[in-house]
Amino acid sequence: DGVGNSLTWSVGALHLRLHDDDPHGPPQTHKEIQDIALVAVENWFHENDGYLGIDSRSQLFQQGRTRMAVHGSTGEMVQLSAQRTFKGLAVKGSRATATIKKGNLINIGLEQWGEIDEDFDVEPSITADEAIEAVADHAGREVIEGKLDCKSELVILSMVKGLQDATTTTTTSTKIPKVKNDFFSKLRGQLPARVGSDAEDEAETEDEAFGSENNKQDSSAVNEYYDYMLVWKVCPVFVGQQQEMMEAYVNAHTSQVYSFVDTVDYFNNARGSVYPTSNDGEGADGSLQADWPMPYMYVGSQTTTTGGNYEGPGSMTATYRGPYVDMVDNCGTDSLTQSGGINWGGSGGTDCTTPGFGGAGNTHSSRSGFYELNKIMEIARSRLPNNSWLQGRLRSNMNINNSCNAYWNGSINFYREGNGCGNTGEIAAIFDHEWGHGMDRYDVTSGIADPSGEGIADLYSALRLNDSCIGRGFYLSRKCSGCISCTGVRDIDYMKKSGSPFTHSNAKSSCGSSVHCIGVVYSEAVWDLYKRHLQSPPYNYDDNTAMEIVTRMTYIGAGNVANWFSLNGTPGSSGCFSNSGYHAYLAADDDDGNLNNGTPHMNAIFTAFNEHQIACPTSYDVKDSGCPNNPNSPPIVIQVISSDAQVTLTWASVNNAVKYEVLRTEGVHQCAQGKVLLGEVSASDQLTWTDTGLQNGREYYYIIVPKGQSDSCYGPSSSCIAAIPSEGPYLMSCPNDSVVFNLKYTTSPNTRQCTIEASSGWSGTVNFACSTSGTFSGVSCTVPSSIYLSGNSALLDLTIAAGTSATEGDGTVTLTATGGGYSTIFSTDVLAGN
């Protein structure tokens, strides 16, 4: 088969194939492949010590010091990392690596490998306890005697000569010699036997390959730029220490502290108990739900994410205040100081009842209001990102000592339970409604709409909760006037009342000056558009797609409405003026800038408004048109990867889609409620989206909506996709020091070793991909495609290189690991300069 270095896998469980007549069959498991590869690589190193200029027999492959991973379902790639030792001590940062691909040894590496003098003193001058004392003096903190976060260990530290930086890492690359080694014989029928090397190597003789003394001198992999130091690795615990895990390296002769770091990656969460919709005790959405996230809350100097996450060690203090909402509770002030996360808790009762901590203001109203107001404002910001009012802070006054009301006056205000009414600060729809007045006040028209601003406030609430009952639970023991089941202040679905649309004529005859009554005319019209007309022929949209169409129309269209219809006009044509609600919705729906040729959903809009006598039959010929070659099938989500505080979705393309909208919601209603528009993905881009900042262990729900040539051109949405972020079945850790390339000189690739560790005995394949981005060019990265974990840990080499054509700039390299329904990402900074 020719001379070269390759493995043959036609062997039994722990047997090497040394002869063609070996009776054992091919290995069946990754463990068998790993065992064979280890012996083969070990023998290869032993036979080529002279060429490499190392002593592998004494410094490599010591018991328990070698880690391996087998990649791919057939084991087509094997990676090995052997910790270097010297006189029995680990040499930190120094190791040998090998990569075997489809039977061929394609890469050998020696990292931070310099020559250690034989007389290097491995006997420490100080004890581990004295090293801990040195760290305490260095930190100025008192240690707890006898308590450690790791076992004290004597190690040899690799250091670049002239530097005192223990974290400096470089890699020595060595060309693999063409050697004769029976342990590496050709993998039958798959790849040539030659190890990857330059073509001119073919001319080498066998003697040259094995290397004489001169050859050893020329090709030695030993790097002259390293010094080595004997150090104690110690992990003391200090008085007052919280979740920190401190690690230090101390010179074992001089007591100098070379490294002192907290090794914990901090990630905390603010949460509390919330009433999702009402406090009426009806179903999950009417019952107290524990551990819901407190989004966009100030915790210390930080602001929590949408999932209530924040980073930071030790004890931190939070209040019901953030960049968008400030809760002021008339029961008292609120403040909570905790370590390892903020949990406001929950309790029974109402009004001023608290869990007994967090202050007198830690009430149901403050918790539920803070959550719900932040959620509807997050939805609004995603729809109207340039609205300045949505970027400001809204004051919400809770538990006012009165009953049966709530109001907007620049702030929003909620009353306690009493006189047959529930606490309005514990009912989500009432939060959303009062907030809706603010949205109406600070939209494009900058004023409360006529003839009633109540209808648009109702619509913002109804579209958020997907519930026509406005304020369910407002009445403790009765239903709203004319309502079949709604215990709120009114229902905007006429089929749940009289069975007939509430029209302009009805309003003129029965409402008088009641703005709440008048507003029902147009709020019913828009609800009908959503629930009936768009979900009926010829459209036949599913509920999620219909909701998105109407939500978009409402946030966009309502912004320019000063008067929804002319109350004193003629019923049936009271929407004929230019800025009526009817015309605003047509404008929002238009796809080509020409209303005369119709809009994609003009028939549905006209029918909904006309049934309530607030359309205009004469302004335009009513016809559906536009959106040629529109997508007509729903996207199929082909992958959902839940990882630490994030979810990644990947979907298949849909014919004629120009782009896709990605939307998310959460809570007991799953997809059947208003959603945050996370963003758009062009059909020409990779069809994937990663949603970050989520609460681990909480279920989130997503839909993907294909769009045609205009934002008004909707295809059917995907099915509702559920995902639960979690810390996952494995952990990935990588050195996070920056990578710096000096482009004045030829640069060597920077290889850093990441550890992939299975959690709780998990077994499975982890796939990897890396990418670079930034202002530079010519910087690339490579990483193995996959690793198989079997309840163990494995090492992964991430190599970052600057090519000869690289240009100056800075950026990042990102490593993504996916497997077991989980994904995690590591990023580090890269700088290329002269």
LINHU-V846737 format. One record per pair of residues at least 6 apart in sequence whose C-alpha atoms are under 6 Angstrom apart, sorted by the first residue. I is the first residue (numbers start at 1). J is the second residue. D is the distance in whole Angstrom. If there is no record, write none. Layout:
BEGIN
I J D
I J D
END
This chain:
BEGIN
4 193 5
4 194 5
5 184 5
5 195 5
6 103 5
6 104 4
6 105 6
6 184 4
6 185 5
6 186 5
6 193 6
7 103 5
7 184 4
7 185 5
7 187 6
8 185 6
8 186 6
8 187 4
9 26 5
10 25 5
10 26 4
11 17 5
11 24 5
11 25 5
11 26 5
11 27 6
12 24 5
12 25 6
12 27 6
13 32 5
40 183 5
49 55 6
50 216 6
51 211 6
51 216 5
52 220 5
52 221 5
53 216 6
53 220 5
59 84 5
59 85 5
59 86 6
60 84 5
61 82 6
65 83 5
66 81 6
66 82 4
67 80 6
67 81 5
68 79 6
68 80 4
68 794 6
69 78 6
69 79 5
69 787 6
69 794 6
70 77 6
70 78 5
70 787 6
70 788 6
71 77 5
71 78 6
71 786 5
71 787 4
71 788 5
76 101 6
76 102 5
77 100 6
77 101 4
78 99 6
78 100 5
79 98 6
79 99 5
80 97 5
80 98 5
81 96 6
81 97 5
82 95 5
82 96 5
83 95 5
84 91 6
84 94 6
84 95 5
85 91 5
89 155 6
90 155 5
91 156 5
91 157 6
92 156 6
92 157 5
94 111 5
94 112 5
94 113 6
95 110 6
95 111 5
96 109 6
96 110 5
97 108 6
97 109 5
98 107 6
98 108 5
99 105 6
99 106 6
99 107 5
100 106 6
103 187 5
105 195 6
106 195 6
106 196 5
109 173 5
110 172 5
111 171 4
111 172 6
112 170 6
113 222 6
113 223 6
114 222 5
114 223 5
114 224 6
114 226 5
124 252 5
124 253 6
125 252 6
125 253 5
126 252 6
142 238 6
142 239 6
143 237 6
143 238 4
143 239 6
144 237 6
144 238 5
144 239 6
147 237 6
148 235 6
148 236 5
148 237 6
149 235 5
150 235 5
152 233 6
152 234 5
153 232 6
153 233 5
154 231 6
154 232 5
155 231 6
156 229 5
156 230 5
157 228 5
157 229 5
158 228 5
159 166 6
159 226 6
159 227 5
159 228 6
160 225 6
160 226 5
160 227 6
161 225 6
161 226 5
161 227 5
177 209 6
178 209 5
179 209 6
186 193 5
230 252 6
231 249 6
231 250 5
231 251 4
231 252 5
232 249 6
232 250 5
232 252 6
233 248 6
233 249 5
234 247 6
234 248 5
235 246 5
235 247 5
242 314 5
244 262 6
245 262 5
245 263 6
245 264 6
246 261 6
246 262 4
247 260 6
247 261 6
248 259 5
248 260 4
249 257 6
249 258 6
249 259 5
250 256 6
250 257 4
250 258 6
266 311 5
266 312 6
267 311 5
268 309 6
268 310 5
268 311 6
268 340 6
268 341 5
269 308 5
269 309 4
269 310 6
269 341 5
270 293 6
270 294 5
270 308 5
270 341 6
270 342 4
270 343 6
271 291 5
271 292 5
271 293 4
271 294 5
271 343 5
272 291 5
272 292 5
272 343 6
272 344 5
272 345 5
273 289 5
273 290 4
273 291 5
273 292 6
273 345 6
273 346 5
274 288 5
274 289 5
274 367 6
274 368 5
275 287 6
275 288 5
275 368 6
276 285 5
277 285 5
277 286 6
277 427 6
277 428 5
278 286 5
278 427 4
278 473 6
279 286 5
280 286 5
280 473 5
281 287 5
293 307 5
293 308 5
294 308 5
294 371 6
295 304 6
295 305 6
295 306 5
295 307 6
295 308 5
296 303 6
296 304 5
296 305 6
296 322 6
297 303 5
297 304 5
297 321 6
297 322 4
298 318 6
298 321 6
298 322 5
299 317 6
299 318 4
300 316 5
300 317 5
304 310 5
305 693 5
306 693 6
307 693 6
307 694 4
307 695 4
314 339 5
315 338 5
315 339 4
316 337 5
316 338 6
317 336 5
317 337 4
318 335 6
318 336 5
319 334 6
319 335 5
320 327 6
323 393 6
324 392 6
324 393 4
324 394 6
325 393 5
325 394 5
326 395 5
327 396 5
328 397 5
329 361 5
329 397 6
329 398 5
330 399 5
330 400 6
331 352 6
331 360 6
331 361 5
332 360 5
332 361 5
333 359 6
333 360 6
333 361 5
334 358 6
334 359 4
334 361 4
334 362 6
335 358 5
335 359 6
336 358 5
346 355 5
347 355 5
351 416 6
352 363 6
353 363 6
354 362 6
354 363 5
365 425 5
365 426 5
379 676 4
382 677 5
395 411 5
396 411 6
396 412 5
396 413 6
397 413 5
398 414 5
399 414 6
399 415 5
399 416 5
400 415 5
402 415 5
402 416 6
403 415 5
403 416 5
403 417 6
403 418 5
404 421 5
405 415 6
406 413 5
406 414 4
407 413 5
408 434 6
414 424 5
414 425 5
415 423 6
415 424 6
416 423 4
417 423 4
420 476 5
421 474 5
421 475 5
421 476 5
422 474 5
422 476 6
429 461 5
429 470 6
429 471 5
430 471 5
432 461 5
433 457 5
433 458 6
433 461 5
436 457 4
436 460 6
437 457 6
440 448 6
441 447 4
441 448 5
443 559 5
444 559 5
444 560 5
445 560 5
449 562 5
449 563 5
450 563 4
452 515 5
452 519 5
454 516 6
454 519 5
455 519 4
455 520 6
455 523 5
462 468 5
463 674 6
464 673 6
464 674 4
465 673 5
466 673 5
468 491 5
468 492 5
468 493 6
469 486 5
469 488 6
469 491 4
470 488 5
470 489 6
470 490 6
470 491 6
471 488 4
471 489 6
472 487 5
472 488 4
473 487 5
473 488 6
474 488 5
475 487 5
479 486 6
479 487 4
480 487 6
480 488 6
480 489 6
480 490 6
482 497 6
483 497 5
484 496 6
484 497 6
492 524 5
493 524 6
494 500 6
494 501 6
502 521 6
503 521 6
503 612 4
503 613 6
504 571 6
504 613 6
505 571 6
507 518 6
511 517 5
525 608 5
525 609 5
528 608 6
529 608 5
530 546 6
533 604 5
534 541 6
534 546 6
535 541 5
545 717 6
553 585 6
553 588 5
557 584 5
557 585 5
557 588 5
561 579 6
563 580 6
564 580 5
564 581 4
565 574 5
565 575 5
565 580 6
566 574 5
571 613 5
572 613 4
572 614 6
573 615 6
573 616 5
574 614 5
575 614 5
575 615 5
575 616 5
576 616 5
582 615 6
589 712 5
590 599 5
591 710 6
591 712 6
596 620 6
598 623 5
598 624 5
598 625 5
599 624 5
599 625 5
600 624 5
600 625 5
600 626 5
601 624 6
602 623 6
602 624 5
603 622 6
603 623 6
603 624 6
609 615 5
627 713 5
630 656 6
630 708 5
631 655 6
631 656 5
631 657 5
631 715 5
632 715 5
633 716 6
634 716 5
634 717 5
634 718 5
635 654 6
635 718 5
636 651 6
636 652 6
637 650 6
637 651 4
638 650 6
638 651 5
639 649 6
639 650 5
640 648 6
640 649 5
641 647 6
641 648 5
641 821 5
641 822 5
641 823 6
642 725 5
642 821 6
642 822 5
643 725 5
643 726 5
643 727 6
643 728 6
643 822 5
643 823 5
643 824 6
644 725 6
644 726 5
644 727 4
645 693 5
645 694 5
645 695 6
645 696 5
645 725 5
646 691 5
646 692 4
646 694 6
646 725 6
647 690 6
647 691 5
648 689 6
648 690 4
649 688 5
649 689 5
650 687 6
650 688 4
651 687 6
657 706 6
657 707 5
657 708 5
658 683 5
658 707 6
658 708 5
659 681 5
659 682 4
659 683 5
659 707 5
660 680 5
660 681 5
660 705 5
660 706 4
660 707 6
661 679 6
661 680 5
661 704 6
661 705 5
662 678 6
662 679 6
662 704 5
663 675 6
663 676 5
663 677 5
663 678 5
663 702 6
663 703 5
664 675 5
664 676 5
664 701 6
664 702 4
665 675 5
665 701 5
666 700 5
666 701 6
670 701 6
671 701 6
696 725 5
696 726 5
697 724 6
697 725 6
697 726 6
698 724 6
699 723 6
699 724 5
700 722 6
700 723 5
701 721 5
701 722 5
702 720 6
702 721 5
703 718 5
703 720 5
704 717 6
704 718 5
705 717 4
706 715 5
707 713 5
707 714 5
707 715 6
728 822 6
729 759 5
730 757 5
730 758 4
730 759 5
731 756 6
731 757 5
732 755 6
732 756 5
733 754 6
733 755 5
734 754 4
736 828 6
738 829 5
738 830 6
739 830 5
740 830 6
740 831 5
740 832 6
741 832 5
742 833 5
742 834 5
743 833 6
743 834 5
744 834 5
749 800 6
749 801 4
750 799 6
750 800 5
751 798 6
751 799 4
752 797 6
752 798 5
753 796 6
753 797 5
754 795 6
754 796 5
755 794 6
755 795 5
756 793 5
756 794 5
757 793 4
758 791 5
758 792 5
758 793 6
761 791 4
762 791 5
763 789 5
763 790 4
763 791 5
764 788 6
764 789 5
765 787 6
765 788 4
765 819 6
766 786 5
766 787 5
766 818 5
766 819 5
767 785 6
767 786 4
767 817 6
767 818 5
768 785 5
768 786 6
768 816 6
768 817 5
769 815 6
769 816 5
770 814 5
770 815 4
771 813 6
771 814 5
772 812 6
772 813 4
773 811 6
773 812 6
774 810 6
774 811 4
775 809 5
775 810 6
776 807 5
776 808 5
776 809 4
776 810 6
777 806 5
777 807 5
778 802 6
778 803 5
778 805 6
778 806 4
779 801 6
779 802 4
780 800 6
780 801 5
781 799 5
781 800 4
782 799 5
783 798 5
808 832 5
808 833 5
809 832 5
810 830 6
810 831 4
811 829 6
811 830 5
812 828 6
812 829 4
812 830 5
813 827 6
813 828 6
814 826 6
814 827 4
815 825 6
815 826 5
816 824 6
816 825 5
817 823 5
817 824 5
END
